[in-house]
Amino acid sequence: MFNPIRQSDAWGDGYFGASRGDRPHLGVDYVVNEGEVIYAPCDMDSFNLSYPYAFGTNDTYILTGARFNTKIDGVDFDGRLWYFTPYSHLFGRDILKGTPIGVAQTLQHRYAGITDHLHFQLRTETDLVDSIDYKGWYYVDPYNWV
């Protein structure tokens, strides 16, 4: 169902909970190639544009993605998919799992040498087994839920 998880490179590992210095990695990074079509990994409500980083004055290449809501096994999640260009005609719509939603971007402009990937995260207000409590949200490994 998913591409392989990003293995260790100069910028770290892509698995859920990997070290990010003072915090854990709150999603999973799935290896993609620039231009690869991205498909919805789950049903998505309120699909809209999202930015993984604040804009800086020197940003010439803006990385994007999508935010959405989903319900899985009775749990409401707030989700993010980053590092792809979403199809804008889908904004504001509900998306079914498996629908083409955009194309993968490269991260080489920001992180030279990193493995290009799609970041997928799910968070909820519900304390779940194996979740990571971070800043008032509970993050789960999407691989275990989708």
CORWOJO-V376427 format. One record per helix or strand of 3 or more residues. SS is the DSSP state (a for helix, b for strand). FROM is the first residue (numbers start at 1). TO is the last residue. If there is no record, write none. Layout:
((SS & FROM & TO) (SS & FROM & TO))
This chain:
((b & 28 & 31) (b & 37 & 39) (b & 44 & 50) (b & 65 & 72) (b & 75 & 82) (b & 84 & 86) (a & 88 & 90) (b & 100 & 104) (b & 117 & 124) (b & 132 & 134) (b & 137 & 140) (a & 142 & 145))
